Amino acid sequence: NAPQESKTYVSLKFKKPKPLYIAIGVAVILIIVALFFAKGIFVAAMVNGSPISRLSVIQELEKQGGKQALEAIIDKKLIETELNKQKVSVTKEDVDAEIEKIKAQVTAQGGTLEMALTQQGMTEEKLREQITIQKKLEKLLADKVAVTEAEIDTYIKDSKATPPKDVKMEDFRKQISEQLKGQKFQQEAQKWVSDLTASAEIKYYVNY
């Protein structure tokens, strides 16, 4: 009998790609797609085929007003933290009422709130946020910004102010009271924020 040929069977097994490699591959593809379809996220403009990155725009803006912007954000953070700590709150109705006042003032000048906000580079959401903070501060500093009748009398005497035609003296005094209250609020709010900043521990990691 002829010797039987020994047959060697080679089992070829294809290794399944590990989930980690699949995830990395998908992530790379997604990044490439994002870069292609969302140029505005990373590239601000193209000049004769040469890109201007958004990062360079941000860096230029930081040079021009980075310090002021950072200080404003720090102040806002300190104010909100302290107001929450002291549990000062205002209602949505209070904010809505102030929005309506602003709308009426803008309308009287022949414009709209939307136009005014666009010119200031703001949104209604941002306006509401600022009004909320202001209302909370007014509530917190109410005792310090109160205006007495004697102060109104002194203002009228010193400024020799007289009510316009068709304006009652009572309404005129109310207008003066609001004006003096606004001045006091600006002074007291500025002092309150300055004291708050002076007592806070602030570490700067970027120098402008």
Disulfide bonds with the S-S distance in Angstrom:
none
